[in-house]
């Protein structure tokens, strides 16, 4: 049987990985500056990660959410402690798309409304409501298009209020740093205005932290650069370091009842063990702080590259924008220099999303290779 052909593939076959490196079937070493879409947070094959998941698997790997699983509460407490998001409640699912999907559903239930405001160049996932709120129409199906979503430009306060005052908006869904869309960021004034207007017009504020959360921006959540309190905070990607985990932090104003949400695999023992380990390592190895330090170092080095017309992002969620499309450059980095990088909806942007364990010597290697190729 053939695979359903939806992924353009690089001719690389990784068979093992360690920290910031992956190794192909011939033993060749690649520097991983993409982390599989910002998934690898504490480094590939971290010894604590392997030990804790293996230990849990030897006890119990799965049972349904109809029984008590103390690891779920442990995970919730760990997130609360590291993030400082006190009094929120945690719903655990399997991916960032599911996280956004569940937040949108809860916002609609809470407000009794069904229109969503999202932003141009947004990306929120591939499930039905999440993809409808994603501003890349080639990913949409006719089924997705029945959702009621209005896209406005970042920082357009006038357009935002004009839409909210109609009175049918259940949620405003935003990324503090856009991921696939190209690392654009809303201004502080705009972020504060979103929160103020959501309160005024009784809409929910949803922070999509799927890619930017778990320390990647230098803050635990990227929205924490600003003094706001979203109704929902959506998580995924780096939450499990490769194990499928997603979650929503839900404001105490949103009341729970049986049957509102559900998941078969979400919050299973292995997923919780993986995410608890990620949090423990982030704290012990000071990886959130490292993301800030390494991000500053990257920006400093990038300023020496004359062909870079714009440096984007924060922490270890970074991008280099050129005046040409970067697809060929990415291929040369992979095949000639053995370095993984990422692309985006902005075809001129090279995305850098390495493990949070990255060090200066790794970035030095990247910039040396980049200069040689340019």
DRENRODREN-913466 format. One record per residue (C-alpha): x, y, z; residue in one letter. Coordinates in Angstrom, 1 decimal. Each point is the difference from the previous one (the first is absolute). Example, Ala and Ser with C-alpha at 12.3 -4.5 7.8 and 13.67 -1.06 7.14 Angstrom:
BEGIN
@xx = 12.3	yy = -4.5	zz = 7.8	residuo = A
@xx = 1.4	yy = 3.4	zz = -0.7	residuo = S
# end
This chain:
BEGIN
@xx = 0.0	yy = 0.0	zz = 0.0	residuo = X
@xx = 1.3	yy = 3.5	zz = -0.9	residuo = X
@xx = -0.2	yy = 2.9	zz = 2.5	residuo = X
@xx = -2.4	yy = 2.8	zz = -0.7	residuo = X
@xx = 2.3	yy = 2.5	zz = -1.7	residuo = X
@xx = -0.5	yy = 3.3	zz = 1.8	residuo = X
@xx = 3.5	yy = 0.7	zz = 1.2	residuo = X
@xx = 2.9	yy = 1.3	zz = -2.2	residuo = X
@xx = 2.9	yy = -1.9	zz = 1.5	residuo = X
@xx = 3.7	yy = 0.7	zz = 0.3	residuo = X
@xx = 2.2	yy = -3.0	zz = -0.8	residuo = X
@xx = 1.2	yy = -0.5	zz = 3.5	residuo = X
@xx = -0.8	yy = -3.0	zz = 2.2	residuo = X
@xx = 0.7	yy = 0.7	zz = 3.7	residuo = X
@xx = 0.5	yy = -3.1	zz = 2.1	residuo = X
@xx = 1.1	yy = 1.5	zz = 3.3	residuo = X
@xx = 0.4	yy = 3.3	zz = 1.7	residuo = X
@xx = 1.8	yy = 1.6	zz = 3.0	residuo = X
@xx = -0.6	yy = 3.4	zz = 1.4	residuo = X
@xx = 0.3	yy = 2.5	zz = -3.0	residuo = X
@xx = 1.1	yy = -2.6	zz = -2.5	residuo = X
@xx = -1.6	yy = -2.6	zz = -2.1	residuo = X
@xx = 1.8	yy = -2.9	zz = -1.8	residuo = X
@xx = -1.0	yy = -1.6	zz = -3.3	residuo = X
@xx = 0.1	yy = -3.7	zz = -0.9	residuo = X
@xx = 3.6	yy = 0.5	zz = -1.2	residuo = X
@xx = 1.1	yy = 1.6	zz = 3.3	residuo = X
@xx = 0.2	yy = 3.6	zz = -1.4	residuo = X
@xx = -0.6	yy = 2.7	zz = 2.6	residuo = X
@xx = -2.5	yy = 2.8	zz = -0.6	residuo = X
@xx = -0.3	yy = 3.1	zz = 2.2	residuo = X
@xx = -3.7	yy = 0.3	zz = 0.8	residuo = X
@xx = -1.0	yy = 3.7	zz = 0.0	residuo = X
@xx = -3.7	yy = -0.8	zz = -0.6	residuo = X
@xx = -0.9	yy = -2.5	zz = 2.7	residuo = X
@xx = -2.7	yy = -1.6	zz = -2.1	residuo = X
@xx = -2.2	yy = 3.2	zz = -0.1	residuo = X
@xx = 1.1	yy = 1.2	zz = 3.5	residuo = X
@xx = -0.9	yy = -3.4	zz = 1.6	residuo = X
@xx = 3.4	yy = -0.9	zz = 1.5	residuo = X
@xx = 0.3	yy = 2.2	zz = 3.1	residuo = X
@xx = 2.4	yy = -1.8	zz = 2.3	residuo = X
@xx = 2.2	yy = -1.6	zz = -2.7	residuo = X
@xx = -0.3	yy = -3.3	zz = -1.8	residuo = X
@xx = 0.2	yy = -3.1	zz = 2.1	residuo = X
@xx = 0.5	yy = 1.8	zz = 3.3	residuo = X
@xx = 1.0	yy = -2.7	zz = 2.5	residuo = X
@xx = -2.7	yy = 1.0	zz = 2.6	residuo = X
@xx = -2.6	yy = -0.1	zz = -2.8	residuo = X
@xx = 1.0	yy = -3.5	zz = -1.1	residuo = X
@xx = 0.2	yy = -1.2	zz = 3.7	residuo = X
@xx = -3.3	yy = 1.4	zz = 1.1	residuo = X
@xx = -2.1	yy = -1.1	zz = -3.0	residuo = X
@xx = 1.6	yy = -3.5	zz = 0.1	residuo = X
@xx = -0.6	yy = -0.3	zz = 3.8	residuo = X
@xx = -3.7	yy = 1.1	zz = -0.5	residuo = X
@xx = -0.5	yy = -2.5	zz = -2.8	residuo = X
@xx = 1.2	yy = -2.7	zz = 2.2	residuo = X
@xx = -2.8	yy = 0.9	zz = 2.5	residuo = X
@xx = -3.0	yy = 1.0	zz = -2.1	residuo = X
@xx = -0.1	yy = 1.7	zz = -3.4	residuo = X
@xx = -3.7	yy = 0.7	zz = -0.5	residuo = X
@xx = -3.4	yy = -0.1	zz = 1.4	residuo = X
@xx = -3.0	yy = 2.2	zz = -0.7	residuo = X
@xx = -1.0	yy = 3.3	zz = 1.6	residuo = X
@xx = -2.7	yy = -1.8	zz = 2.0	residuo = X
@xx = 2.6	yy = -0.8	zz = 2.8	residuo = X
@xx = 2.2	yy = 2.1	zz = 2.2	residuo = X
@xx = 3.5	yy = 0.8	zz = -1.5	residuo = X
@xx = 2.1	yy = 1.9	zz = 2.6	residuo = X
@xx = 2.5	yy = 0.9	zz = -2.7	residuo = X
@xx = -2.6	yy = 2.4	zz = -1.5	residuo = X
@xx = -0.2	yy = 2.0	zz = 3.2	residuo = X
@xx = 3.8	yy = -0.1	zz = 0.3	residuo = X
@xx = 0.3	yy = 1.4	zz = -3.5	residuo = X
@xx = -2.5	yy = 2.7	zz = 0.7	residuo = X
@xx = 1.8	yy = 1.1	zz = 3.2	residuo = X
@xx = 3.4	yy = 0.1	zz = -1.9	residuo = X
@xx = -1.4	yy = 2.2	zz = -2.8	residuo = X
@xx = -1.6	yy = 2.3	zz = 2.6	residuo = X
@xx = 3.3	yy = 0.3	zz = 1.9	residuo = X
@xx = 2.2	yy = 0.7	zz = -3.0	residuo = X
@xx = -2.4	yy = 2.2	zz = -1.9	residuo = X
@xx = -1.4	yy = 2.0	zz = 2.9	residuo = X
@xx = -3.5	yy = -0.4	zz = -1.5	residuo = X
@xx = -1.7	yy = -0.6	zz = 3.3	residuo = X
@xx = -3.6	yy = -1.2	zz = 0.4	residuo = X
@xx = -0.3	yy = -1.1	zz = -3.6	residuo = X
@xx = -1.2	yy = -3.6	zz = -0.6	residuo = X
@xx = 1.6	yy = -2.4	zz = -2.4	residuo = X
@xx = -1.6	yy = -2.1	zz = -2.7	residuo = X
@xx = 2.4	yy = -2.4	zz = -1.6	residuo = X
@xx = -0.3	yy = -1.1	zz = -3.6	residuo = X
@xx = 2.4	yy = -1.3	zz = -2.7	residuo = X
@xx = 1.1	yy = 2.9	zz = -2.2	residuo = X
@xx = 0.1	yy = 3.7	zz = -0.4	residuo = X
@xx = -2.8	yy = -0.1	zz = -2.6	residuo = X
@xx = -2.3	yy = -1.9	zz = 2.5	residuo = X
@xx = 0.9	yy = 2.6	zz = 2.6	residuo = X
@xx = -1.1	yy = 2.9	zz = -2.2	residuo = X
@xx = -3.1	yy = -2.0	zz = -1.1	residuo = X
@xx = -1.0	yy = -0.6	zz = 3.6	residuo = X
@xx = 0.6	yy = 3.6	zz = 1.0	residuo = X
@xx = -2.2	yy = 1.2	zz = -2.9	residuo = X
@xx = -2.7	yy = -2.4	zz = 1.0	residuo = X
@xx = 0.0	yy = 1.1	zz = 3.6	residuo = X
@xx = 0.0	yy = 3.6	zz = -1.0	residuo = X
@xx = -3.1	yy = -0.6	zz = -2.1	residuo = X
@xx = -1.7	yy = -1.9	zz = 2.9	residuo = X
@xx = 0.9	yy = 2.7	zz = 2.5	residuo = X
@xx = -1.2	yy = 2.9	zz = -2.0	residuo = X
@xx = -2.8	yy = -1.6	zz = -2.1	residuo = X
@xx = 1.5	yy = 1.6	zz = -3.1	residuo = X
@xx = 1.7	yy = -1.6	zz = -3.0	residuo = X
@xx = 2.1	yy = 2.5	zz = -2.0	residuo = X
@xx = 3.8	yy = 0.1	zz = 0.5	residuo = X
@xx = 2.4	yy = 2.8	zz = -0.7	residuo = X
@xx = 3.5	yy = -1.1	zz = -1.1	residuo = X
@xx = 2.8	yy = 1.8	zz = -1.7	residuo = X
@xx = 1.6	yy = 0.1	zz = -3.4	residuo = X
@xx = 2.9	yy = -2.5	zz = -0.4	residuo = X
@xx = -1.3	yy = -2.0	zz = 3.0	residuo = X
@xx = 0.5	yy = -3.8	zz = 0.3	residuo = X
@xx = -1.9	yy = -1.9	zz = 2.8	residuo = X
@xx = -0.1	yy = -3.6	zz = -1.2	residuo = X
@xx = -1.6	yy = -2.4	zz = -2.4	residuo = X
@xx = -3.2	yy = -1.0	zz = 1.8	residuo = X
@xx = -3.3	yy = 1.6	zz = -1.2	residuo = X
@xx = -0.4	yy = 3.1	zz = 2.2	residuo = X
@xx = 3.8	yy = 0.4	zz = 0.3	residuo = X
@xx = 0.6	yy = -0.1	zz = -3.7	residuo = X
@xx = -3.0	yy = 2.3	zz = -0.6	residuo = X
@xx = 1.8	yy = 2.6	zz = 2.2	residuo = X
@xx = 3.2	yy = -0.6	zz = -2.0	residuo = X
@xx = 0.7	yy = 2.6	zz = -2.7	residuo = X
@xx = 1.4	yy = -2.3	zz = -2.6	residuo = X
@xx = -3.0	yy = -0.8	zz = -2.2	residuo = X
@xx = 1.7	yy = -2.7	zz = -2.1	residuo = X
@xx = -0.2	yy = -2.2	zz = 3.2	residuo = X
@xx = -3.8	yy = 0.5	zz = 0.3	residuo = X
@xx = -2.7	yy = -2.4	zz = -1.2	residuo = X
@xx = -3.6	yy = 1.0	zz = -0.8	residuo = X
@xx = -0.9	yy = -1.7	zz = 3.4	residuo = X
@xx = 2.3	yy = 2.4	zz = 1.9	residuo = X
@xx = -1.4	yy = 3.0	zz = -1.8	residuo = X
@xx = -3.3	yy = -0.3	zz = 1.7	residuo = X
@xx = 1.6	yy = 1.3	zz = 3.2	residuo = X
@xx = -0.5	yy = 3.7	zz = 0.7	residuo = X
@xx = 3.4	yy = 1.6	zz = 0.1	residuo = X
@xx = 1.0	yy = 3.6	zz = -0.7	residuo = X
@xx = 3.7	yy = 0.8	zz = -0.7	residuo = X
@xx = 1.4	yy = 3.4	zz = 0.8	residuo = X
@xx = 3.5	yy = 1.5	zz = -0.2	residuo = X
@xx = 2.2	yy = 0.0	zz = 3.0	residuo = X
@xx = 0.0	yy = 3.4	zz = 1.8	residuo = X
@xx = -3.2	yy = 1.2	zz = -1.6	residuo = X
@xx = -1.9	yy = 1.1	zz = 3.1	residuo = X
@xx = -2.7	yy = 1.7	zz = -1.9	residuo = X
@xx = -0.9	yy = -3.1	zz = -2.0	residuo = X
@xx = 0.1	yy = -2.1	zz = 3.1	residuo = X
@xx = -2.5	yy = 2.1	zz = 1.9	residuo = X
@xx = -2.3	yy = 0.3	zz = -3.1	residuo = X
@xx = -0.2	yy = -3.8	zz = -0.1	residuo = X
@xx = -0.4	yy = -0.5	zz = 3.8	residuo = X
@xx = -2.8	yy = 2.6	zz = 0.3	residuo = X
@xx = -2.2	yy = -2.0	zz = -2.3	residuo = X
@xx = -0.5	yy = -2.3	zz = 3.0	residuo = X
@xx = 0.3	yy = -3.5	zz = -1.5	residuo = X
@xx = 3.7	yy = -0.7	zz = 0.7	residuo = X
@xx = 0.7	yy = -2.8	zz = 2.4	residuo = X
@xx = 3.8	yy = 0.2	zz = -0.1	residuo = X
@xx = 3.0	yy = 1.9	zz = -1.2	residuo = X
@xx = 2.8	yy = -2.5	zz = -0.7	residuo = X
@xx = 3.6	yy = 1.4	zz = -0.3	residuo = X
@xx = 3.6	yy = -1.0	zz = 0.0	residuo = X
@xx = 2.4	yy = 2.2	zz = 1.9	residuo = X
@xx = 2.6	yy = -1.0	zz = -2.6	residuo = X
@xx = -1.4	yy = -1.4	zz = -3.2	residuo = X
@xx = 1.5	yy = -3.4	zz = -0.8	residuo = X
@xx = -0.6	yy = -1.3	zz = -3.5	residuo = X
@xx = -1.2	yy = 3.4	zz = -1.1	residuo = X
@xx = 3.5	yy = 1.5	zz = 0.3	residuo = X
@xx = 0.8	yy = 1.2	zz = 3.5	residuo = X
@xx = -1.9	yy = 3.3	zz = 0.0	residuo = X
@xx = -1.0	yy = 1.3	zz = 3.4	residuo = X
@xx = -2.9	yy = 2.2	zz = 1.0	residuo = X
@xx = 0.9	yy = 3.2	zz = 1.9	residuo = X
@xx = -0.4	yy = 0.3	zz = 3.7	residuo = X
@xx = -2.7	yy = 2.7	zz = -0.5	residuo = X
@xx = -1.9	yy = -2.4	zz = -2.2	residuo = X
@xx = 0.3	yy = -2.9	zz = 2.4	residuo = X
@xx = -1.3	yy = 2.1	zz = 2.9	residuo = X
@xx = -2.8	yy = 1.3	zz = -2.2	residuo = X
@xx = -1.1	yy = -3.6	zz = -0.9	residuo = X
@xx = -0.4	yy = -0.9	zz = 3.7	residuo = X
@xx = -1.8	yy = 3.3	zz = 0.8	residuo = X
@xx = -2.4	yy = -0.5	zz = -3.0	residuo = X
@xx = -0.7	yy = -3.6	zz = 0.8	residuo = X
@xx = -1.1	yy = 1.0	zz = 3.4	residuo = X
@xx = -2.1	yy = 2.8	zz = -1.3	residuo = X
@xx = -1.8	yy = -2.1	zz = -2.7	residuo = X
@xx = -0.1	yy = -3.2	zz = 2.0	residuo = X
@xx = 2.3	yy = -2.1	zz = -2.2	residuo = X
@xx = 2.6	yy = -2.5	zz = 1.1	residuo = X
@xx = 3.7	yy = 0.7	zz = -0.5	residuo = X
@xx = 2.0	yy = -3.1	zz = -1.2	residuo = X
@xx = 3.8	yy = 0.0	zz = 0.0	residuo = X
@xx = 1.4	yy = -2.5	zz = -2.4	residuo = X
@xx = 3.3	yy = -1.0	zz = 1.7	residuo = X
@xx = 0.3	yy = -3.3	zz = -1.9	residuo = X
@xx = 3.4	yy = 1.0	zz = -1.5	residuo = X
@xx = 1.1	yy = 2.8	zz = 2.2	residuo = X
@xx = -0.8	yy = -1.6	zz = 3.4	residuo = X
@xx = 2.1	yy = -2.0	zz = 2.4	residuo = X
@xx = 2.8	yy = 2.5	zz = 0.2	residuo = X
@xx = 0.8	yy = 0.4	zz = -3.7	residuo = X
@xx = -0.4	yy = 3.7	zz = 0.0	residuo = X
@xx = 2.1	yy = 0.6	zz = 3.1	residuo = X
@xx = -3.3	yy = 0.3	zz = 2.0	residuo = X
@xx = -1.9	yy = -3.1	zz = 0.9	residuo = X
@xx = -2.8	yy = 1.3	zz = -2.3	residuo = X
@xx = 0.7	yy = 2.7	zz = -2.6	residuo = X
@xx = -3.1	yy = 2.0	zz = 1.0	residuo = X
@xx = 1.6	yy = 0.5	zz = 3.5	residuo = X
@xx = 2.0	yy = 2.8	zz = -1.5	residuo = X
@xx = -3.3	yy = 1.9	zz = 0.5	residuo = X
@xx = -2.2	yy = 0.4	zz = 3.0	residuo = X
@xx = -3.0	yy = -1.9	zz = -1.2	residuo = X
@xx = -2.1	yy = -3.0	zz = 1.2	residuo = X
@xx = -1.4	yy = -2.1	zz = -2.8	residuo = X
@xx = -3.1	yy = -2.1	zz = 0.5	residuo = X
@xx = 1.8	yy = -2.9	zz = -1.7	residuo = X
@xx = 3.7	yy = -0.8	zz = -0.5	residuo = X
@xx = 0.7	yy = -2.7	zz = -2.6	residuo = X
@xx = 3.0	yy = -2.3	zz = 0.1	residuo = X
@xx = 1.7	yy = -2.7	zz = -2.1	residuo = X
@xx = 3.2	yy = -0.7	zz = -1.9	residuo = X
@xx = 2.8	yy = 0.5	zz = 2.6	residuo = X
@xx = -2.3	yy = -1.2	zz = 2.8	residuo = X
@xx = 1.0	yy = -3.6	zz = -0.6	residuo = X
@xx = 3.4	yy = 0.2	zz = -1.7	residuo = X
@xx = -1.3	yy = -2.3	zz = -2.7	residuo = X
@xx = -2.6	yy = -1.9	zz = 1.9	residuo = X
@xx = -3.5	yy = 1.1	zz = -1.2	residuo = X
@xx = -1.4	yy = 2.3	zz = 2.7	residuo = X
@xx = -2.2	yy = 3.1	zz = -0.2	residuo = X
@xx = -1.8	yy = 1.9	zz = 2.7	residuo = X
@xx = -2.3	yy = 3.0	zz = 0.7	residuo = X
@xx = 0.3	yy = 2.2	zz = 3.1	residuo = X
@xx = -3.5	yy = 1.1	zz = 0.8	residuo = X
@xx = -0.8	yy = 3.2	zz = 2.0	residuo = X
@xx = -2.1	yy = -0.6	zz = 3.2	residuo = X
@xx = -2.8	yy = 2.1	zz = -1.5	residuo = X
@xx = -0.7	yy = -2.8	zz = -2.4	residuo = X
@xx = -2.1	yy = -2.6	zz = 1.8	residuo = X
@xx = 0.4	yy = -3.8	zz = -0.6	residuo = X
@xx = -2.7	yy = -2.6	zz = -0.3	residuo = X
@xx = 0.2	yy = -3.7	zz = -0.9	residuo = X
@xx = 0.0	yy = -0.7	zz = -3.7	residuo = X
@xx = 1.2	yy = 3.5	zz = -1.2	residuo = X
@xx = 3.3	yy = -1.4	zz = -1.2	residuo = X
@xx = 1.4	yy = -3.5	zz = -0.4	residuo = X
@xx = 3.0	yy = -1.9	zz = -1.4	residuo = X
@xx = 1.0	yy = -3.6	zz = -0.2	residuo = X
@xx = 3.8	yy = 0.4	zz = 0.2	residuo = X
@xx = 0.4	yy = 3.5	zz = 1.5	residuo = X
@xx = 1.6	yy = 0.0	zz = 3.4	residuo = X
@xx = 1.2	yy = -3.6	zz = -0.2	residuo = X
@xx = 2.8	yy = -1.2	zz = 2.3	residuo = X
@xx = 2.8	yy = 0.2	zz = -2.6	residuo = X
@xx = -1.0	yy = 3.4	zz = -1.2	residuo = X
@xx = -0.1	yy = 1.4	zz = 3.5	residuo = X
@xx = 3.3	yy = -1.6	zz = 0.9	residuo = X
@xx = 1.5	yy = 1.6	zz = -3.1	residuo = X
@xx = -1.3	yy = 3.5	zz = 0.7	residuo = X
@xx = 0.9	yy = -0.1	zz = 3.7	residuo = X
@xx = 3.5	yy = -1.0	zz = -1.0	residuo = X
@xx = 0.2	yy = 2.9	zz = -2.5	residuo = X
@xx = -1.0	yy = 2.5	zz = 2.8	residuo = X
@xx = 2.4	yy = -1.5	zz = 2.5	residuo = X
@xx = 2.9	yy = 0.3	zz = -2.5	residuo = X
@xx = -1.0	yy = 3.5	zz = -1.1	residuo = X
@xx = 0.1	yy = 1.1	zz = 3.7	residuo = X
@xx = 3.2	yy = -1.9	zz = 1.0	residuo = X
@xx = 2.0	yy = 0.8	zz = -3.1	residuo = X
@xx = -1.3	yy = 3.6	zz = -0.1	residuo = X
@xx = -1.0	yy = -0.4	zz = -3.7	residuo = X
@xx = -2.5	yy = 2.8	zz = 0.0	residuo = X
@xx = 2.9	yy = 2.4	zz = 1.0	residuo = X
@xx = 2.2	yy = -1.7	zz = -2.6	residuo = X
@xx = -2.6	yy = 0.7	zz = -2.7	residuo = X
@xx = 0.3	yy = 3.7	zz = 0.8	residuo = X
@xx = 3.8	yy = 0.0	zz = 0.1	residuo = X
@xx = 0.4	yy = -2.0	zz = -3.2	residuo = X
@xx = -2.7	yy = 2.1	zz = -1.7	residuo = X
@xx = 1.9	yy = 3.2	zz = 0.7	residuo = X
@xx = 3.3	yy = -1.7	zz = -1.2	residuo = X
@xx = -1.7	yy = -1.1	zz = -3.2	residuo = X
@xx = -1.3	yy = 3.5	zz = -0.7	residuo = X
@xx = 3.4	yy = 1.5	zz = 0.6	residuo = X
@xx = 1.6	yy = -2.5	zz = -2.5	residuo = X
@xx = -2.7	yy = 0.5	zz = -2.5	residuo = X
@xx = 0.6	yy = 3.7	zz = -0.2	residuo = X
@xx = 3.4	yy = -0.8	zz = -1.7	residuo = X
@xx = -1.8	yy = -1.6	zz = -3.0	residuo = X
@xx = -0.5	yy = 2.8	zz = -2.5	residuo = X
@xx = -2.5	yy = -2.0	zz = -2.1	residuo = X
@xx = -2.4	yy = -0.3	zz = 3.0	residuo = X
@xx = -2.6	yy = 2.8	zz = -0.4	residuo = X
@xx = -1.9	yy = -0.8	zz = 3.2	residuo = X
@xx = 0.6	yy = -2.0	zz = 3.2	residuo = X
@xx = -3.3	yy = -1.2	zz = 1.5	residuo = X
@xx = -1.2	yy = -1.7	zz = 3.2	residuo = X
@xx = 1.0	yy = -0.4	zz = 3.6	residuo = X
@xx = 2.0	yy = -2.5	zz = 2.1	residuo = X
@xx = 0.4	yy = -3.1	zz = -2.1	residuo = X
@xx = -2.9	yy = 0.6	zz = -2.3	residuo = X
@xx = 1.9	yy = 1.9	zz = -2.7	residuo = X
@xx = 0.1	yy = 0.9	zz = -3.6	residuo = X
@xx = 2.3	yy = 1.5	zz = -2.6	residuo = X
@xx = -1.7	yy = 1.8	zz = -2.9	residuo = X
@xx = 1.7	yy = 0.4	zz = -3.3	residuo = X
@xx = -1.0	yy = 1.7	zz = -3.3	residuo = X
@xx = -0.2	yy = -3.4	zz = -1.7	residuo = X
@xx = -1.8	yy = -3.3	zz = 0.6	residuo = X
@xx = 1.9	yy = -2.3	zz = 2.3	residuo = X
@xx = -1.0	yy = -3.4	zz = -1.2	residuo = X
@xx = 3.3	yy = -0.6	zz = -1.9	residuo = X
@xx = 2.0	yy = 1.4	zz = 2.9	residuo = X
@xx = -1.7	yy = -2.4	zz = 2.4	residuo = X
@xx = 0.9	yy = -2.9	zz = -2.3	residuo = X
@xx = 3.6	yy = 1.0	zz = -0.1	residuo = X
@xx = 0.1	yy = 0.3	zz = 3.8	residuo = X
@xx = -1.4	yy = -3.5	zz = 0.3	residuo = X
@xx = 2.0	yy = -1.7	zz = -2.8	residuo = X
@xx = 3.2	yy = 1.9	zz = 0.0	residuo = X
@xx = 0.4	yy = 1.2	zz = 3.6	residuo = X
@xx = -2.1	yy = -2.6	zz = 1.8	residuo = X
@xx = -2.1	yy = 2.5	zz = 1.8	residuo = X
@xx = -3.8	yy = -0.1	zz = 0.4	residuo = X
@xx = -2.0	yy = 3.3	zz = -0.2	residuo = X
@xx = -3.6	yy = 0.8	zz = -0.6	residuo = X
@xx = -2.2	yy = 1.9	zz = -2.5	residuo = X
@xx = -3.3	yy = 1.8	zz = 0.4	residuo = X
@xx = -2.9	yy = 1.5	zz = -1.8	residuo = X
@xx = 2.4	yy = 2.9	zz = -0.6	residuo = X
@xx = 2.1	yy = -1.6	zz = -2.8	residuo = X
@xx = 2.9	yy = 2.4	zz = 0.7	residuo = X
@xx = 0.3	yy = -1.0	zz = 3.7	residuo = X
@xx = 2.4	yy = -2.5	zz = 1.4	residuo = X
@xx = -1.4	yy = -1.3	zz = 3.3	residuo = X
@xx = 2.2	yy = -1.0	zz = 2.9	residuo = X
@xx = -1.7	yy = -2.1	zz = 2.8	residuo = X
@xx = 2.8	yy = -2.0	zz = 1.6	residuo = X
@xx = -0.1	yy = -2.0	zz = 3.3	residuo = X
@xx = 0.1	yy = 2.3	zz = 3.0	residuo = X
@xx = 3.4	yy = -1.7	zz = 0.8	residuo = X
@xx = 1.7	yy = 1.8	zz = -2.9	residuo = X
@xx = 3.4	yy = 1.6	zz = 0.7	residuo = X
@xx = 2.1	yy = 2.8	zz = -1.6	residuo = X
@xx = 2.3	yy = -2.5	zz = -1.8	residuo = X
@xx = -3.0	yy = -1.4	zz = -1.8	residuo = X
@xx = -1.1	yy = 3.4	zz = -1.2	residuo = X
@xx = 3.6	yy = 0.8	zz = -1.0	residuo = X
@xx = 0.0	yy = -3.1	zz = -2.2	residuo = X
@xx = -3.3	yy = 1.1	zz = -1.6	residuo = X
@xx = 1.1	yy = 3.6	zz = -0.7	residuo = X
@xx = 3.3	yy = -1.2	zz = -1.5	residuo = X
@xx = -1.9	yy = -2.4	zz = -2.3	residuo = X
@xx = -2.5	yy = 2.7	zz = -0.9	residuo = X
@xx = 2.7	yy = 2.5	zz = -0.9	residuo = X
@xx = 1.7	yy = -2.5	zz = -2.2	residuo = X
@xx = -3.2	yy = -0.8	zz = -1.9	residuo = X
@xx = -1.1	yy = 3.6	zz = -0.4	residuo = X
# end
